[in-house]
Amino acid sequence: MRASNVTMTLYWDETIRAALREDIPWEDVSANAVVPEDARGTADLIAKADGVVAGLPVFCRTFELLDKSVQFTLYTEEGARVKAGDKLLTLTGNMRAILSGERTALNFLQRMSGIATYTRAMADLLAGTQTKLLDTRKTTPLLRSFEKYAVTVGGGNNHRFNLSDGVLLKDNHIGAAGGVRQAIERARAYAPFVRKIEIEVETLEQLDEALDAGADIVMLDNMKGAALEEAVRRAKGRAKTEVSGNVTRENLAHYVSLGVDYISSGALTHSAPILDLSLKHLRAL
């Protein structure tokens, strides 16, 4: 498999190169001191914990940028569930490149696999329902495309990618506009007609105002109990509903039972622990 043939973009290359420059500003003193320049070797990628693997194209591309001759033998595929002890792939190439790229490649893969693993655990709870699991913009600066990609590998869906991607009016937009109706009316007049208007509401009064003003999607932010149930009932048939704020695996089923259309969770990207992976058994050829 060549990573450049799988979900690879120019943006990813630029970010991977920047990460490599951060770790290798001019040379890898340790690798260069002990390994001859033309030495070749092979190493295995091993899972040290159970989870969902995401980011194999990025992992492989990291080494490709250091060694164009590197080759990979894969024993699993993107999005697969893996068990501790599983061998995921074997790479063969210049030994200096393997040593120098190891940490950067693993940092990407462990982070992305952790997000996919956490997302899959949440998405599995929504299986068979009409409710979609969404991520947010609470991502690591400059790594958003990697992290949102990992969400999709884990079975989640992407909310807007950036501020140019869609209209979402939050509490500060409402305050700046002077109210819910004013915010929606201004957004409707400014945004292209193909854009949907989503607005965050915190009370039933704000919800009614948003519905009357023609909001397409209402984000029920941190609403609880009877108020949340009533909000979903009032919005039915008039606007799509999104629940946001302190969503956990423990309360996910409750939100689904109410019939909400979307559940968004910043935790998918900001709180997922890494999946423990290791590059082992480096040996000379």
C-alpha positions as CSV (number, residue, x, y, z in Angstrom):
1,M,0.0,0.0,0.0
2,R,1.2,3.5,-0.8
3,A,-0.1,6.0,1.6
4,S,-0.2,8.7,-1.0
5,N,-3.0,6.8,-2.8
6,V,-5.3,6.8,0.3
7,T,-7.0,9.9,1.6
8,M,-3.9,12.0,1.3
9,T,-4.0,15.7,0.6
10,L,-1.6,18.5,0.1
11,Y,-2.6,20.0,3.4
12,W,-1.7,16.7,5.2
13,D,1.7,16.7,3.6
14,E,2.4,20.2,4.7
15,T,1.4,19.5,8.3
16,I,3.4,16.2,8.4
17,R,6.4,18.0,7.0
18,A,6.1,20.7,9.7
19,A,5.8,18.1,12.4
20,L,9.0,16.4,11.1
21,R,10.8,19.7,11.0
22,E,9.8,20.3,14.6
23,D,11.4,17.0,15.6
24,I,14.3,17.0,13.2
25,P,15.4,20.6,12.8
26,W,18.7,19.7,11.1
27,E,19.6,16.1,12.0
28,D,18.7,13.1,14.2
29,V,21.9,13.0,16.2
30,S,21.1,9.6,17.8
31,A,20.2,7.8,14.6
32,N,23.1,9.3,12.6
33,A,25.6,8.4,15.3
34,V,24.9,4.7,15.4
35,V,23.4,3.7,12.0
36,P,25.3,3.8,8.7
37,E,23.7,6.1,6.1
38,D,22.7,3.4,3.7
39,A,21.6,0.8,6.2
40,R,18.2,-0.8,5.6
41,G,16.0,-2.4,8.1
42,T,12.4,-3.5,9.0
43,A,10.1,-2.9,12.0
44,D,6.7,-3.9,13.1
45,L,3.8,-1.7,14.3
46,I,2.2,-3.3,17.3
47,A,-1.1,-2.5,19.1
48,K,-0.6,-2.4,22.9
49,A,-4.3,-1.8,23.6
50,D,-7.7,-2.7,22.1
51,G,-9.2,-0.1,19.9
52,V,-10.0,1.2,16.4
53,V,-7.1,2.1,14.1
54,A,-7.2,5.4,12.2
55,G,-4.5,7.3,10.5
56,L,-2.6,4.5,8.8
57,P,-2.2,6.7,5.6
58,V,-0.7,9.5,7.7
59,F,1.6,7.1,9.6
60,C,2.9,5.7,6.3
61,R,3.2,9.1,4.6
62,T,5.4,10.3,7.4
63,F,8.0,7.7,6.5
64,E,7.5,8.2,2.7
65,L,8.5,11.8,3.1
66,L,11.8,10.7,4.7
67,D,12.4,7.7,2.5
68,K,10.8,7.4,-1.0
69,S,11.8,3.7,-1.1
70,V,10.0,2.7,2.1
71,Q,7.6,-0.2,1.7
72,F,4.7,-1.4,3.9
73,T,3.0,-4.7,4.4
74,L,-0.4,-4.2,6.1
75,Y,-2.1,-6.8,8.3
76,T,-5.2,-4.7,9.1
77,E,-7.1,-1.9,7.5
78,E,-8.2,1.6,8.3
79,G,-11.1,1.6,10.7
80,A,-10.6,-2.0,11.9
81,R,-10.9,-3.0,15.5
82,V,-7.6,-4.3,16.8
83,K,-6.5,-6.1,19.9
84,A,-3.5,-5.6,22.2
85,G,-0.7,-7.6,20.7
86,D,-1.9,-7.4,17.1
87,K,0.7,-6.7,14.4
88,L,-0.8,-3.9,12.3
89,L,1.9,-3.5,9.7
90,T,5.6,-4.1,8.8
91,L,7.7,-1.3,7.2
92,T,10.9,-1.8,5.4
93,G,13.3,1.0,4.5
94,N,16.3,3.1,5.4
95,M,17.0,2.5,9.1
96,R,17.8,6.2,9.8
97,A,14.5,7.2,8.3
98,I,12.6,4.6,10.4
99,L,14.3,5.8,13.6
100,S,13.8,9.5,12.8
101,G,10.2,9.3,11.7
102,E,9.1,6.9,14.5
103,R,7.8,9.3,17.1
104,T,6.1,11.8,14.7
105,A,4.4,8.9,12.9
106,L,3.2,7.4,16.1
107,N,2.0,10.7,17.5
108,F,-0.3,11.1,14.6
109,L,-1.5,7.5,14.6
110,Q,-2.0,7.2,18.3
111,R,-4.0,10.5,18.5
112,M,-6.2,9.7,15.5
113,S,-6.8,6.1,16.6
114,G,-7.7,7.3,20.1
115,I,-10.3,9.6,18.6
116,A,-11.7,6.9,16.3
117,T,-11.8,4.5,19.3
118,Y,-13.7,6.9,21.5
119,T,-16.0,7.9,18.6
120,R,-16.8,4.2,17.8
121,A,-17.8,3.6,21.4
122,M,-20.3,6.5,21.2
123,A,-21.5,5.7,17.7
124,D,-22.2,2.1,18.6
125,L,-24.8,3.3,21.1
126,L,-26.6,5.1,18.3
127,A,-26.7,2.1,15.9
128,G,-30.2,1.5,14.5
129,T,-31.4,5.0,15.5
130,Q,-32.0,8.1,13.3
131,T,-29.8,10.2,15.6
132,K,-26.5,11.3,14.1
133,L,-23.3,11.8,16.2
134,L,-21.4,15.0,15.4
135,D,-18.1,16.4,16.3
136,T,-17.3,20.1,16.9
137,R,-14.6,22.7,16.2
138,K,-13.0,21.9,19.6
139,T,-9.9,20.5,17.9
140,T,-6.2,20.8,18.2
141,P,-5.0,23.9,16.2
142,L,-3.7,22.9,12.8
143,L,-4.7,19.3,13.3
144,R,-8.5,19.7,12.6
145,S,-8.5,17.8,9.3
146,F,-6.7,14.8,10.9
147,E,-9.0,14.8,13.9
148,K,-12.2,15.2,12.0
149,Y,-11.1,12.5,9.6
150,A,-10.6,10.2,12.6
151,V,-14.1,10.9,13.8
152,T,-15.5,9.7,10.5
153,V,-13.3,6.6,10.6
154,G,-14.9,5.9,14.1
155,G,-18.4,6.1,12.7
156,G,-19.2,9.7,13.6
157,N,-20.1,12.6,11.4
158,N,-18.5,16.0,10.9
159,H,-20.3,19.2,11.9
160,R,-19.0,22.3,10.0
161,F,-15.3,22.2,9.4
162,N,-14.6,25.9,9.9
163,L,-16.3,29.3,10.2
164,S,-16.7,29.6,6.4
165,D,-18.5,26.2,6.3
166,G,-21.9,27.1,7.7
167,V,-24.0,29.5,9.8
168,L,-24.1,28.7,13.5
169,L,-25.4,31.5,15.6
170,K,-24.3,31.1,19.3
171,D,-25.0,33.2,22.4
172,N,-22.5,35.9,21.6
173,H,-23.8,36.3,18.0
174,I,-27.3,36.6,19.5
175,G,-26.0,39.2,21.9
176,A,-24.2,41.1,19.2
177,A,-27.3,41.1,17.0
178,G,-29.7,42.2,19.8
179,G,-31.8,39.0,19.9
180,V,-32.6,35.7,18.4
181,R,-34.9,37.0,15.7
182,Q,-32.6,39.7,14.7
183,A,-29.6,37.3,14.4
184,I,-31.6,34.9,12.2
185,E,-33.0,37.6,10.0
186,R,-29.5,39.1,9.4
187,A,-28.0,35.7,8.7
188,R,-30.8,34.9,6.3
189,A,-30.3,38.2,4.4
190,Y,-26.5,37.8,4.3
191,A,-25.8,34.1,3.8
192,P,-26.4,32.4,0.4
193,F,-29.8,30.9,0.0
194,V,-28.4,27.3,0.0
195,R,-27.0,27.8,3.6
196,K,-29.0,26.5,6.5
197,I,-29.3,28.6,9.6
198,E,-28.5,26.9,12.9
199,I,-28.9,28.8,16.1
200,E,-28.1,28.0,19.7
201,V,-31.0,28.4,22.3
202,E,-30.9,27.9,26.0
203,T,-34.5,28.5,27.0
204,L,-38.0,27.6,25.6
205,E,-38.6,31.3,25.0
206,Q,-35.5,31.5,22.8
207,L,-36.6,28.3,21.1
208,D,-40.1,29.7,20.2
209,E,-38.5,32.9,18.8
210,A,-36.1,30.9,16.7
211,L,-38.8,28.7,15.3
212,D,-41.0,31.6,14.5
213,A,-38.1,33.3,12.7
214,G,-37.5,30.2,10.6
215,A,-34.4,28.6,11.9
216,D,-33.5,25.4,10.1
217,I,-31.7,23.8,13.0
218,V,-31.9,24.6,16.8
219,M,-29.1,23.6,19.0
220,L,-30.5,22.9,22.5
221,D,-27.5,23.9,24.5
222,N,-27.2,22.4,28.0
223,M,-31.0,22.0,28.2
224,K,-32.1,19.4,30.7
225,G,-35.1,17.4,31.9
226,A,-38.6,18.6,31.2
227,A,-37.4,21.7,29.3
228,L,-35.4,19.6,26.9
229,E,-38.3,17.2,26.3
230,E,-40.6,20.1,25.7
231,A,-38.1,21.8,23.3
232,V,-37.9,18.6,21.2
233,R,-41.6,18.4,21.1
234,R,-42.1,22.0,20.0
235,A,-39.4,21.8,17.3
236,K,-40.8,18.6,15.8
237,G,-41.6,19.2,12.1
238,R,-40.5,22.8,12.3
239,A,-36.7,22.5,12.7
240,K,-34.0,19.9,13.2
241,T,-32.8,19.5,16.7
242,E,-29.3,19.2,18.0
243,V,-28.3,18.4,21.6
244,S,-25.0,19.8,22.8
245,G,-23.2,20.2,26.1
246,N,-21.9,17.6,28.5
247,V,-22.8,14.6,26.3
248,T,-21.4,11.4,27.6
249,R,-21.8,7.7,26.9
250,E,-23.9,7.5,30.1
251,N,-26.6,10.0,29.0
252,L,-26.5,9.3,25.2
253,A,-29.4,6.9,25.3
254,H,-31.7,9.4,27.0
255,Y,-31.1,12.0,24.3
256,V,-31.8,9.4,21.6
257,S,-35.1,8.4,23.3
258,L,-36.3,12.0,23.0
259,G,-36.0,11.7,19.2
260,V,-33.3,14.4,18.6
261,D,-31.8,14.6,15.1
262,Y,-28.2,15.3,16.1
263,I,-26.0,14.9,19.1
264,S,-22.7,16.9,19.1
265,S,-19.8,16.2,21.4
266,G,-16.6,18.2,21.7
267,A,-15.2,15.3,23.8
268,L,-14.8,13.2,20.6
269,T,-11.8,15.3,19.7
270,H,-10.7,17.1,22.9
271,S,-11.0,14.3,25.5
272,A,-10.3,11.1,23.6
273,P,-7.2,9.3,25.1
274,I,-4.6,8.1,22.7
275,L,-4.6,4.4,21.6
276,D,-1.3,2.9,22.8
277,L,0.7,1.7,19.7
278,S,4.4,1.0,19.4
279,L,7.0,0.5,16.6
280,K,9.0,-2.6,17.7
281,H,11.5,-5.2,16.6
282,L,13.7,-3.0,14.4
283,R,16.2,-5.2,12.8
284,A,18.8,-4.8,10.1
285,L,18.5,-6.4,6.7
